[in-house]
Structure formats: C-alpha cells, structure tokens
C-alpha cells in the first residue's frame, strides 16, 4: 500500500525568522555533490539519527503546527471541551502504530487511547516451527539462549520458535530494532501457551538469557508490548515498540508482530486523536477524547504496499469490533493510488458496498497526492458514500508572506489530487502537521499529504458524533457526512474539482445536526452522451465537445437507502449550463437532462459547472447531491503556444494541449521572469496520470527555465494537461511555451539507423517568439534539423509471471559501466482494477533493500540510482501484487522493460556520406545510418539502447529511445 506523502520530510523550522520552512524546501543540511558524467556518485552516507524533534514541541504547539483553526476545531473545543471525541472509536487503517508514544496512551478522561491493534499486512508474520527443549538452554537459528527453566515453569510443551529478522524490514533506522545502527540482527521468538493464552518470550535486553523476560500476550489480552534494547546504551529501550497478535490454525499458533516501520500511521493517529502529545499538556490532535483501533494493512518495507485482502479484512474487523462494544465508529484510511479507469476498481466497489452495509460507520479516505492535474483522485477515495479528502497547505508552514497577505492564509496544496470523472473530492482540510513519530524517526514530525488531511476530517466527525452522543442522539454516518459537506466553503478561485464542497467548519456542521436536517443516500451516474467518457457520477469531456451538437448530458439518480419520495430544486452555478428547475424522485430512478451553451465554450481552457439539488422540503439543509460537468477545450498546437501570466501566491494555471497520433513528441517549457521567484511546472498524460518521464520541474534562482519533453516512444495521443503553480507564499510571473516537433524520429533500427520525418501538418514557425531555438548559429536555414545518435546503455523486455499474490524475484546482472537502472512495468488491460497495489523493490545480492518503486497506475516507471557497490553484481527485482479481494487469482503477469543507463554515453558518428544536418519538405522522410557503437559487456538478453535527438534550428526538439536489435 502506498501511503504517499508529499516528500519524505524531516524539516528544520526556522522559528527565529518567525516562520516555518515549507516541506520540500531546500534542506539546511549539506548534501553530497552530484557526480560529473562518467564519475561514480558518492556512496550513500550512513543515516544520521536525531535525538530531538525538529521543533521543540512546546513551540510547535504554541505556533499552531497542529493546524486546528482552519476547520474551526479549536473554537469548537473551547466552547464545548467535553465534546472532544469521547465515546467514539476511530479506526486507523494504516502502516501500524508505535504504542509507546506520549499522546497515544490515554484519552482526556483517562481511558486507554488504543483499544486494540491488528496486523493484516503479514509483514510481521513469524514462521514458527515445533521445537523440543531439554534442560535450561535453547538452541535455535544459530543462537543460544539460557534460562529456559523459568519458561518451562510457566508453560508446558508444545513449544514453538521462529526468527524475527531486521533485514526484511527495510533500511536503517526503521529496520534497526535495537539501536545498534545496522539492520542485520536476528531475534529468536519463542511461543508458549500460558494460562492466559499463547505468549511470546524473546530476549528483549539482548543478554542471551530468558529467565529475566516476561511473557507477552496478544495485545487484546493485556495491552502488552516490548522493545529491544542494548545494555551498554543509555537508553534501555530500542527504537521501535512492538505488540503481538496471536491466532490459531489447526491448534497451532500463528504469530504476527505489530509495529510501525513507516511512521505514517503514528503520524496520522496523532492528528486524528492525539492527547498531550510529546508529553505536553494541551498539545492535542483533533479529537483527543476519542479512542483508537489501529489496524496495519501495509508492508512498509515494500513502499507501504497493501497486500491481498488487507483493506477488506481491516474494514470488516473494525466494524465487528465496534459493534461488539456498542461504539460508534469512524474509519480513516490515508491511502491512494491512481485510478486507471474511474468506476472500475474492485476496491471502490468493496468500499461502497461496505458503506451501504454499515450505515453507522463513516469512512474517511484521502484523495491522493497525484495533483494538481484533473482526473487524479486515487482509489479507494473515489468510492461512493465515503468522504474523500483533499489537502490544504496551511499558512503557518508558509514562512514570510507579501505585505497584505495574512500569515495564516491556507492555499490548496499543489500535490492534492483533483476530480474529473468522479465528483470528488468531497471536502478539504489541512494537509501538513507536526505530529507523533516513532523514536527512530525523530526529526520527521512535520509531514504532509492528503494522508494528513483525512485524519483532520475523521477527527472532526468524531467531535460531532461525541456531541450527539452526549445529547443521546447518535448520528448516522450519512448525516455526519452531509453535515461536514453542508458546512464547507470553497475558495473563490477554486472549482469543484479542486476542493469539492470546500473546507468544513465543525461549529456549522454541529448546528446542521442540531437543526434536525437529514441526508439521503443517492447514487448518480453520468450517461454516455456526446463526448462524455466517465463511468462515474461526473460528466467528463477531456477531449472537448464531440461535435457542435454535443449539448445534452443526462444523469440518472437513484435512491439507495429506501428514502421516501422527494422533490428537489435544481440550480446551476454556470451560465453555460442549464438544468430543469425541479426533479421529482419517487421510488425508481430518475433522469435529469442538462444542456450546454456551446457558444460559451469556445476559448481553450477548463470549464466546470455544477447543478445543485436541494430538497424542496428543507432548503436550509443545503444540496443533497450535485451533478458535476467538466469540459476541456484543448489548445491546438498548429503553431507553438506562447503565453505570459502573473499568478498570486498558491494559485495555479492549467493548459490543455491536443496532441495527435503522429505528433512524435511534445515539449512544454516554463520560464520564470524574475530570478528571485520560484514556480513549478507539471505535466499530465491524457489519462490524467502524471507524465511517466517525470511530471514536475521546479524553477528557482539557480534555474529559471524548466522543460518537460515527451519522448517519441512515451507519447500517448490525446489531451495533455500542463499546470503552472506559484509557491504558497509568493507570486509568480512566468512565460509558458509548448510545441509539437516539426521533425520526428519515427524509427530506430539496425545499423544503427534512424528514420527522420518532417510532419505533413507542420506547425507554423514563429521566429519572433524565439520558441525553442537551437543555440548554434551555423545553420544555413531556420528550418534544418540536426540529428545526433548516442549509445546510452542497454535494454531488455521480459514477461514476468507469478502465482497468486506470491512475490516474484527477477535477477538482473548489472555491468560495471552502469550508472542507473530504469524499470518500466506494464500490467495487462484491466489488471490494475483488481489490485490495491503492486510493489517493485530492488535488493542487492545480500537481500538488503536498495530502493522501492511501487506502481501508482497500471503502467509505472521508476529510476533506481546505483552506487559503486552495486555495479558488477547481480541484483534482485521483486514484484509483489496486492489484490482487493480476499483470494488472489491463480496467476498474474507483467511486461517489464529494464534500462541500464551508462555512466559514459558514447556519441555515434554518421556512416559513410550521410550527414546529420537534414532539410525536408512537409511529409517527407529520410533514413540516416550511424556507425555501430563500441562493444560493451552485455548481460544475457540485453541489447544496446540508442537515443536519437532531432534538434531543429527553430522549433521543438524531438527525442526517441530505441533498441539496437
């Protein structure tokens, strides 16, 4: 599972300057100098573990680094201190939880904060075997432990033993259980049956003895946990707290260890319900009185990878647990991977089914971090009848601001996913916070992403439910959901796709509930009319209107909870969008027809219009549902596109470019006009997926011009989206340029050879705009093209097959000449919709993790940087599928392309009389031949990888990679 955060931040907060450094800002610590071409990069430095938080917690609390004011939580709790979540259970479905953190020990009323923990990830599964022990000494796994006589006095045979290894847990410090700065230790785990059930006995103090160790039972029995420590250290505890889960199969014990080697779950739990965090009185999360059920669903050492059925098991376990104890339940899942086909993911259907089956459970899910492009909401945040949460960037983290702009002004976070086919997100909340982390991650208390926004809303829902419980009027989940949506306010410049209904206010949401409003449960489907490509509730025309006659869009609305007949008043928020005034819904489905005024949809850009349906019987309740229409009018690149703009702090501008099938490439460039400014350029593919070649470039004082180039083999015909974003605390003045290449590289073949073509529909060349001009002035014409060919490494494509959900290892021989490894993974059509994750992890020959690159879509690309010690070795690529349903299919397969990039690329000369300076007429093509590359040592199955670049004197460049067969 990918609990993606916006960077891996361990920030220095510059309080002396009166501001906090932004996550993702330049580090205050020195970084290794990048190696020159052909040189070995420096070896990865040993991790430096911090002994103190990044900010003194008292100061962090004082300046509001746990942002509670945006949603009115601080004011609500000041007015009603007992409506703090008490009586409510929040299920944290995440990466685990560190149980020794101050702030997660007690509620405001002194009750235990964490009621139970469960591990459904199998990351902590210990394989046990039956052992026989004679005498006082245990010999197992190459280790000797004395003092078994005391264990034998506690429990009679049978005895079981297994090994808990650090190495599979990832890198130091997360995998360093005992704080000795390595991840190669192994610990013997003995399992015996006591009068209280199965128990674990392990040598926690590393002294080789068992007679000084206490048995550790399932957490639900006695809330016991342990840490490994070293006697020669000042600390008597290790860096990670571990709890125990036991189950039985055929009378034999099954042992799962529960821990948080990600820090993500601990951070999320602190935001939702922390109380007196860091030992500071009053340093609280949103709902400090709520209790927590912590369920681990991810294999953190594989990139936070959800495993088969872990989400479904966690949801059902939490619902059963809450029902047995008679507690209202709020579920929080801070998870999101990309939707390949919105509306077709199995996990969305399972979550929707769960929400309908459990009307008293509110499910809150993060929207995902693939923004700011549209159509990027991840699953299962795209499921129906849940709350999908987008992220704000809180002003308190923004540092100094221009005169007249408040320091506490929040903006929409650029990483936050946006809607499109789905009428999501639902609401927005602060997506950066200073919160709990395990001891091993000290310094990482500030983290951000929609993962951090979701627990803000989960906590807010717990406050509302707590208030209703104390009034003896427990609220239905659908009413909690609607109260938060109805109280939300959207920023004036934002569309529904950016932040849904907007930012909720807990006080107003409580007033909505007290007023006795009730929400219905409705399912909405946009019909396949005109250019609409959505299978979900939002009408979505990414490619524009299908024709001038594409003016009608139908929506089918169904009541799914047996509500009585109702009459709704319909209102459109855009002049180009018209709807009937009234909708009658009585039992069966009803169809609403909306119409578009195409005369108002001519200028290229994004058009978002919403029809609001308000119950005629209770107009003060706000809209019961919304019909969202999205129309893109793309820019045709029949000539290079050039525009200059100014953006305010935190604002963004979208551009949509139609790219035909024969375009051969696309180049988008942004130039920041003033060197003191910063800005970001994003590019998204026609599916909404971030561009596979690198979707974000940042311009700054060191580089005021940034460019994203789509190579020929990566091009997907359709409408690309480019987004320019200003920093959250400063304005941006920029120029953007976009163009299709005049010349394309259509083919790379044997020899090596290349076919160069001048496009028949050649874009007009605008000389005075100086668009993508070649730097040299030696050309005799402004319309020639200079072609270069370079041997950049080696490539192979392999079909990888696996059984069930068992990880598959693929050995890869890495020659000495290699600098980086790039891995493309492509799943068959439809396969992604059955998954919740697909891990891609690179290990060295000893089994130590080098890097992780889990997929976010059915196609994924990851670049693994290799250090000197990895070259000349055989590395292991692991592929690990996780399925939505409890039972995986019998087999799976993926197409894997592996690129080995050379440290010293070799430029190839033209062969014979061929010249690399070419002039062609429109539609004309020519073949160029190059001298063969020098022979490199190639692993079996690999062939040379050739890069050909066509750089015109005027116009956009074009690049293609190809294999030399």
N, C-alpha and C positions, 0 to 999 in steps of 0.2 A: 504494500500500500504506500502511496506517496503522499505523505503529509508535507507537501511542498511549502516552503516558506520563502519569503522574498529575500533571498540571500541567507548565508549562514553567518549571522551577525553576533559578534562579541564587541559591542560598541563602547567607545570612550565618550562619555557625556561631559561636555565642556561647560560645567556649571559656572566656572569662573568668568566665562564670557556671557553668562546669563542665558545660555541656550544649550540645547542638546544636539549632538551630532546625529544626522539622519542615518538610519540603517542603509547600508550600501554606500555610504560616503567613504572618502579616502581614509584609510587606516592611519592612526597616529604612529603605528609601529613600522620599523623598516621592513622592506620586502626584498627578496633576492632580485638581483638584476637579471633581466632577461638575457638569455644566451644569444650570441650572434649566430647567424646562419652557419651551420656546419659544426658548431661547438656543442659540447654536452651541457645541458642545463644542470644547475646545481642540484645535488641530492636533496630530497625532501628533509627539511630540518626536523629535529626531534620536537614534539609538541611541548609547548610551554604552559604548564598548568598554573592557573591563577589561584591565589589563596583568599582573595576577597572579591565581592561582587563588583561589577563595572561601575556602579554608583553606590554610595553609601545609602542603604535602604531608607533611612530616616529622611534624607534629602529627596530621594526618588518619590517617596510618598508625599512630601511637602509640595513639590512642584507639579504633582499630578501625572507621573509617568504610568500610573494605572488610570487611564482616562475614563472617568465615570460621568463627567458632566455632559458629554455630547448627547446622551440618551436620557438625561435627567435623573440618573440613578442616585447621584449624591444628594440632590434636593429631596427625592422621594424618601430616602433613608433618614435624612434629617427630620422630616416631618413624621415618619412612621418607623421608628427604629426596630419595632418588633416584626414588621413585615419584611424580614430580611432573608426569606427563603426557608425559614424553619418549617418543618413538616413536609418538605419537598425533597425528592430524590433526583439528583442529576446523574444520568449515566454518561460517563466519559468513554466513548468508544475510540480508542486512540493507540498510542505507542507504549502504554504502560503508565506507571506512576511510581515515583520514589516516595516510599511511605514514611521516611524519617524527616521530611521537610517541615520546618515550622510553618504553620499556616494550613497544614493539611492534617493536623492531629485532632482538633476539636472544633465544634461549631460555637456560635455565640452563646448557646445555652449549656455548654459543657458536654454535649454528647459527642461520641466518636464521629469524626468527619468522614472517614472512609468505612463504609459498612462491609464491603466485600470487594475482592479483586478476583478476576478470572483471566486466564491466558488461553485464547483461541488461536494464537499465531503459530504454535508449535516451535517457536524459536527457543523456548526454554525447556523443550521436551528432553528428558534424560532417558536414554535407553538403559533399562535395568536387566540384570541377569541374576538368577538364583545363585547364591554362594553358600559355602559351608565354612564356618569359622570354628577352629579348635583352639582353645587356650585364650590368651589375652591379646593376641596380635592378629591384625587383619592384613593380608597381603592382596593387593588388588591394583590393577592398572600400573604396575611398576612402582607402587608406593607401599610403604609400611606404616601402619598406624597401631599404636599400642593403646592399652586402656579399654579394650573391648569388654572386659569383665563387667564393667558398670552398665554397659549397653545390654549385655545378656541378662543382668538382673532386672532390667526394665521390660524386656520383651523376649519371648521365646521364638525359636525358629518358626517359619522360614525367614531368612534374611536375604535382602536384595542389595545389589550395588551397581553403580554406574559412574561415569566420569563426566564432570562439568568442565568444558574446555573454554578458555578465553578466546582462542583464535577465531572460531566461527562467529564471534560477537562483533567483529569489525576491527576498527583501528583503536589505538590508544588516543585519548584517555577513556573513551566509553567502554572499551573492552578490557580495561585494566581493573580487575575486580579488587585487587588487594593493594593497589597504590605503589607497585614497585617499578612502574614505568616500562612495562612490557606487556604483551598480550599472548604470552606463550605458556602461562601456567595452567595446570590441570588439578582439579579438586575431586577427591573421592566422595561420592554421595552414598551413604548407607540408608536403606529404608527398612523400617521395622514396624510391627504392629504393637501399639500400646493400648492401654485401657481406653484411651480417648480416640483411637483410630490409628491409621497409618501416620508415621512420623519420619522425619528426615534427621539424620545425625551426620554432621560434617565438621571438619576441623577448621572452625572459623578463625582461630587465632594462629594457625599455621605452626603449631608447636609439635606436630606429629603425634598428639595424644587425643583420645576420645573421652577419657574419664572426666574431663573438665568441660564437656559440651552438653548442652541441654537439647532435648528433642524438640523439633519444630514441626508443628501440626499444620493442617490446612488452615489458611487464614480465616475461614469462616468459623473455625472451632474456637480459636483463642487470639486472633489478630496478631500472631507471632510473625517475626521476620528476623533476618540476620544480615550481617555484612562480614566480609573477610577483612582481617586486619593484620598488621605486621607488628610483632612485639618490639622491634627496635625503632619504631617510629613514635613520634609524639602522639599521633592520633591512634586510638585503639579501635577505630573502625575503618573499613575500606571505603571506597568511593561510591559504591552502589549498594542500595538496600534491596534485599531480595525477599519475596514471600513465596509461599508454597501452595500449590494446588494438587490435590490427590483425587484420582478416580480409580475405578476398578474395571478390569476386563477379565472375565473367567476367573475371578478370585485373585488375580494378580494385580499389584499396584501399578498405576500409571502416574508418573511424576512430571509435573510441569512447573517450572520456576517462573515467577512473575517479577519483572524488573523493567526499568525504563532506560535502555541504552540509546535512546534518541534525544531525550529531554523534552520532546514535543508534548507528550501527554501531561507531564508535570506542569509545564508552562500553561497549557490550556486549562487544566484543572484549577490553577491559581486564579486565572482570570474569571472563571465561572463562579467559584465559591471559596476562594482562599480567605482565611480569617487569621489576623495578626501574623501575616507573612513575615519571614525573616526575623521573627521574634519581636516585631514592632507593633505595639498596640495601635489599633486603628488602621493598619495597613491591610486593607481588605480587597478582595475581588468584588464582583457584582453582588453575589448572594451569599454573604458569609455565614448565614444561618442554615443553608441547605446542606444536606449530606450527599455523599458521592458513592457511586458504584463504578469502579474502574475496571474496564474490560480491554484487554490488549488484543488487537486484531492485526498487528503488523509485525513482519520480520524486519527489524530496524537495520540489521547489518546488510540487508539487500536493498537498502534505499527506502525504508518504510513501506515495504511491499506487503499488501494484503494477500492472504493466502486463501485457498479454496474454501468457501463457505464461512469464512471468519466473520464477515459482516452479518450474515443471516443468523448464525449461531449467537452472536453478541446481542442482536436486536431481540431475539426470542428469549434469551436468558434474562435480559434486563426486564422485559415485560413480565415474565413469570415471577421474577424476584420481587418486583414492586407490587404485583397483585397479591402474592402470598403475605406481604407485610402491610397491605392496605395503604400504600403510599402513592400519591400522585407522582408521575414520572415525566421528566424532561430528558430527552436524549440529545446528546451533542456528538456529531461526527465531523471532525475537521479534516476532511478528505476531499480530493477531487482529481480526477484525470480527465482527459479530453474526450468530448463526445465526437465519435466518428459519424454517427447517424442519429441525431437527436430523436428520441422517441423509440429507439430500437434496443437500447441497452437492457439486458436482463436484470441488472441490479436496480435500475429505475422501476421496473415492473414489480420487483420484490419489495422495494421500499414503499411504493404506492399501495400495494396490497397490505403491507403491514400497517400503514397509517389508517386505512379503512377498517381493518380488523381491530385496531386498538384506538378507538376514538378518544380515549382519555390520555393518550401519550402524545405529547408534542415532540416532533422530530425536527431538530435544527441542524443544517448541513452547510458547510462552507461552499461558496460559489466556485472557487478555483482561482488560480493565480496565473492564468494564461492571457490576461488582458494586456493592453486596453482595446484589442480588436473586438468587433462584434462577433456574435455566434461562438463564444468561447466558454460558456458555462459548462463546467465539468459534471460528470455523473458521479454519485447519485444526487448531486444538488439540483439536477434537472427533473427529479421525480415530482409527482403531483402530491398536493395536500401536505407538504412539508414547508418549512421556512428555509429558503435559500438566501444566504447572507453574503453581501459584498462588503468591501473594505474601504474605510476612510483612512487617510493619512492624518493622524491627529496633529494639530498645530503646535502642541507642546514639544514635539520632536523636530520641528522645522528649523529651529535656530532663529537668527535675526531675520526680520522682515522689513520690507519697504515701509516708509512713512505712510501712516494712514491705514495699514493693514494689520489687523489685530493678531497678536502672537498666538491666540488660541483658535484661529480660524482653521477648521478642518477642510481638507480637499478630498476628492475621490482619488484613491490610490491608483496609480497607473497600472500596477500589476493586477488589479481586481478584474475578474472575468466579467464579460458583458453578455447580454441576452441577444436573441435573434429568432431562431426557430422556436425557442422556449420563451414564454412570457416571464422571464426571470431576469435578474434576481428579484426577490420579494422585498427585502429591506437591506439597509446598510448600517454598519456600526464601526467604531474604531478598530483598525486592523494592526496596530502596533501597541505593545505594552511591555512594562517591566514586571516580570512575574517569576514564579518559582522555577528553579532548575536544580537537578541533582548536584551533589558535591563535585562530581567530576567535570561539570560544565560551568563552574563558577566563572563569571565574566560574560556569560551568554544570557543574562537576564532580559535583555531587550531583544525582542524578536517580532517579526511581522509577517502578515499574510492574511488571507481570508480565514485561515485557520484560527487566527486570534480574534477575528470579528465574530465568528459563530458563537463562541462561549459568552461573549458580551450579550447576545440575544438570548441564549439559553439561560443565563443568569437573570436577565430581565424577566423572562417568562416565569422563572421560579419566584421572583418577588411578587408578581401579580397573583400567582397561584397561592402563595403564602398569605397574601392579604385576603383572598377569597376564603381560604380555609378558616381563618380566624373570624370570618363573618359567617361561618358554617354554610358556605355556598361554593363548594369546589367548582371550578370552571372546566368546561370541556376543552379539549385541545384545540378544536376548530375556533372556539371563541377567543382563546388566548392568542391564536394566530391572527385572527381578524382584528383584535384589539390593537396589536402591535402594528399591523398594516394600516389600520384606520388612523392611528395617531401619527403616522410617519409624514414627514415633509421632505420633498425633493428640492435640491438646489435649483435655482432659477435657470442656470445654463445647461442642466443635465437632462438627458432623455430617460424614458422608462428603461431602456436597455442598459443605461449606465448604473442606475441605482434603484430600480423598481419603484416602489411607493416612496422611498426616501429613508430618512433617519427617524426611527420611532422615538416617542417620548413616554417614559414609563408612567408619569403622572396622568397624561392624557389617556393612555391606554387603560389605566385603572378607572378613570372616570367613565370610559366607554363601557367597561364591565359593570360598574355600579349602576349605570343607567338602564341596565337590563336588555341591551341590544343582544341579538343572537345572530350568529352567522350560519349560512347554509354551506353545503358542500357540493360543488359543481365541477363537472368535467367539461372541458372545452376542446374542440378540435377545429382547426382551420382546414377548410376543404381544398382539394387540389384544383383551384381555379386559376386561370391565366398563368402567370409566372410564379405562383406560389410553390415553393419546394418543401415546405415544412410539413412534418407529420405530427406536429405538436399543437399547442394552443395558440401560438403566434403565427400570423401570416407573414411570410418572409420571401421577398423578391431580391435575392442577391444580384441577379443579372439584369435587374430593371424590369420594366413592364414588358410582357411578352409581345404586345402589339398595341397600337393605338386603341384597340377595342378592349384591352385588359383593364376594365374599370369596375368589375364586380368581384367581391370577395364574400364568401359565405362562411359562417361559423355555426357549428352545431353545439348546442348547450344541453347537457343532461344533468339532472339532479341525481346524485349518487348516494344520498343518505336518507331517502324517504321523506324529504321535506314536503309540506303541503304546497298546493298551488300558490304561485306568487306572480305579482305584476312588478315589472322593473321599468324605471325611467332611464332612457339611454341618452348619453351626451358625448359628443366628440370634442376633443381638445385641439383639432386642427381644421383649418378652413378647407383643405383639400380632401377631407374625409367626412363623409355624410353617413348617417345611420337613421333608422326609424326612431320615432320618439318613444315608443312603448314596446315592451316584449312581454307576452303572456306565457308563463311556464306552468303547465298543469299536467303532471304525471310523466308523459312521454317527452322525448327530445324535441327541442325547438330550434329553428334555423333563423339566424339573423343575417340579413344581407346588407353589407356596407358598400358604398361606391366611392371611387376615386375621381377627383377632378384632375385629369392628366395635364391640363394647361398649367397647373401649378407645380408640376413635377418634371420640369424640363432642365433646370440648371443642375449640373453634376453635383452630387453630394448625397447625404443620408437624410431620409425622411422617416420620421417615426410618429405615428398617430395612434391614439388610444381612444376607444369608446368605453365609457364608464357606465356600468349598470347598477343603479341604486334602487333598493326596494321602495316601491311607492308607499308602502305602509309604514316605513321608518326611514325617512330621508336623512335623519341625523346620524344614522349608523354608518354612512359612507358607502362607497361602492362595494357590492357583493362579489363582483368579478369584473374583469377587464378584457377587452378584445384588442390586442396589440397588433399593429400593422407596421411592417418595416419594408421600405422600398429604397433600394440603392439605384441611383442614376450614375453609372460609371463614366469616367473621363475616357474618351477615345484618344489613343496616342498616335493619331495620324501625323502629329508633329510633336516634338519634345514639349513637355509640360513644364512651365516655369511659373512660380508664384512666390511672392514675398508677403509675410504676415508678421503681426505682433500678437503675442499671447500673454495674458496675465498669469500670475502665479498659480500653479496647479491646473492650468487649463490645457486643453489638447485640441488638435485639429485633425480631421480624418480626410483622406483622399482615396478614391476608388478608381483603379485603372483596369480597363478591359484589355486583356492580353489574348490575342488569337492563337490558334494552334500552331501556326507556322512562324510565330514571333522569334523563336530561337533564344530568347532571353529577356531580361528586364533589369534596368538599373535605376535605382532611386537614390538620390543624394540630397543631403541637407547641409546647409552652411549657416553657422551662427554668425551674425553680423558683428557682434561686439565680443572681443576676446575675454571679457570679464564674465560673460554669460555662459550658461550651460543649457543643454537640451538633449532630448532623446528622440531617436528615430526608430520606429517599429515597422515590421512588415509581416503581413499575414497572407497565407495562401487562400485560394478560392473557397476551400472548405471551412475556413476560419482558423485552421491550425497555424500556429506560429511558423514562420518560414524555416524550413529544415536546415538551411545553410547558416543559420544564426539570425534570429529575429529582432535583435536590438543592438543599436550602436549609440554610444553616448559622445556628444561633442562637449568639449571643455576648453579651457585656456590652452592646453597643450595640443589640441587637435580640433580646430573649429569647423572642419569639413569631415563629414562621415558619409559612407556609402555602403549600400547593400546591393549586391549583384546576384541575380538569379542565373546560375549556370544553365547551359542548354539542356543537360540531362536531368536537371531538377525542375524544369519548367512544367507547370500544370496549367493548361488553358482555362481561362475564366477570369473572374474579377478579383484582383489582388487589392488588399487594403494597406495603405501606409498611414501611420499615425505619428504626428509630431506632438511631443509633450513637453511642457515647461516645468521646471522644478517647482516644488510646492511652496518655496519661499522667495521666488524671484521671477521677474518677467523674462520673456524670450522674444528676440527679434531674429527672424530667420528667413532664408530662401530655400525653397524645395525645388528639385528638378527631377523629372522622371522621363525616361525614353525607352523605346524599343530599339534594338540594334538595327542598323541599316544592312550590315553584313552578318551572316550567321555561319557557324561551324556546324554543318549538318551531319558530318560523319567522321569518325576516326577509324582508320583501317590499317591493314598490314603494311609493312614497309619501314616505318610508319608513314601513313598518308592522311590527308585531310581534305574534305570537300567543303569549299567556301562558296557561299551563295549570297547574292545581293537580293534582298526581298523584292518581290514584284510590286507590292504596295509599299513603296519606300516612304518613310516619314519625311516630311519637308525639313530641310536643314536650316536652322535659324542661326545665322552667323553672329548677329549682334547680341544674342543671348549668351554666347560663349559656353554652350552646353557641352560638357564632356569633351573638351578639345584636347587633342593629343599634345603632349608637351614639346615634341620636337617640331622644328620648322623646316625640315629638309624636304618635305613632300612637294612635288610639282603641282599637286591638285588638292583641293579641300575634300575630295571625295574618294581618295585612295584608301586602302586598308593595309596595315602592316600585320603580318601573321607570324607568330612565334610558336614553337613547339618545344616542350620541356618534358624530360623523363623525371617524374616526381616520386616514383616509388613502385609499388606492386599492388595487385588487386586479385581477389578471387570471390566467387559467389558460390555458396553452398546451401543446399536444402537441409535444414536441421529438423529432425523428427524426435518426438518424445512420447512417453507413455503416461497417460493420466496427467497428474499435476506434479510428477516427479521432476526435479531439476535435471537438466541435461548439460553435461560438460563437453566443451569442444576445445581440444588442444590447438594452440596457434604457435608455430615456430616464428620467433622474432629475430631477424638478422641483426648483425651489429650496426648496419648502416641506418637503422630505423630511428626516426625521431618520435613520431606519434602513430597511434592506431585509431582509425575511424571505423566504427561499426554501424552499418545500416541494417535494421531489422524490419522486414515487411511480413505482416500476417495475412493470411488469405482473407478475401472479402467476407465480411460478416463475423469473422472470428473474434474481433475486438469486442463486439457487443455481448459476448458470452462471458467476458472476463471482468474482473475488477482490477487486475494488474498483470504486468508481465515484466519480470526482472531481468536485467542484463548486468552482470557483475564480472569484473576482471580480477583474477587471482594470479599470484606468482607461483613459481614451481613448488613452493613450500606450503601453499594453501593460504597465504596471507592476502588479505584484500588490497588491491591496488586502487580500484575506483569502482563507482556504481553509476549506472545509467539506465534506470528503469524507464520503460516506454510511457509516454503520455497519450499516445494515439496508436492506431494500428500500424502506422509507419513511424519509426523513430531513428534518430541518428545521435550517436554520442562519440565524442573525441576523447580518447584516453591518452594523457601525456605520459610518456615513458621515461624513466630516469636511466642512468647508465647501468644500474644493476639489473635492469630488466632485459637489456639487449643481449642477443646471443643465447637467450633462454627460451624454453617452451612454456608459454603462459596458458592459462585456462580461462575460457569464456564460459560463464554459466548462464543458462536461460531457464527462467523459473515462472511458469504461468500460475495465476491465481484465478479461480473461476467463481462466478456469482453463486451458483447452485452448490448444494452440499456435495454432490457427486460430480467429479470431472468426467468429461468424455474419455473414451478409451485411449485416444491418441491426439497429438497435435503436431503441426509443422510450421516452420517459418523459413522464409528466404533471407539468408544472411549474406551481406556483402562486406568483406573486410578489406580496408585500405591500409597499407603500410606506407607511411609518408617518410621520404628520405630526408636525412639531415642536410644533404648536399645535392639538391636537384641539378640535373645536367641539361643544359640547353642543347637542342639539336639543330644542326645546320641543314640548309636546303640541299637536296640532292641534285647533282648534275647542273643543268642550266636553269633549274627552277629558281624563281625569285620569290621573296616573301612580301614584296610590295605589289599589290593587286588593284586593278581598276576594272570594274564590271558594270554592265548595263543592268537595269532592273530585271529581275527574273533569271539572270544569267548566273551560272555556277562554273567553278573550275576546280581541278584537283591539284593538290600540292604534295610533293614527295619529300621526305626528310631522311637524312642518314640515320641508320639504326643506332639505338643507344648502346653504350658500352655494357658489357655483360655484368650483371650483378648476381650475387648468390641469391637464388630464389627458393623459398620454401615450396614444397610439393603443392601443385595446384595453382600457384600464383603466376601471373604474367605481368609484364611491365605496365605501369599506369602512366598515360601520356596526357598532358594538359596542353590544349591548343587555345591561343588567345588571338582574336581578331580585333585590332585596335585601329579604328578609322581616324583620319586626320580630323574629322568632325563627326560628332555623334557618339552614341553609347557604345562601349566595348561589349564584346561577347566572348564568353569562356565556355569550354566544354572539356570534361574529363572523359577519357575512353581507354579501353584496354587494348593492348597490342597482342592480338592472338597469333 
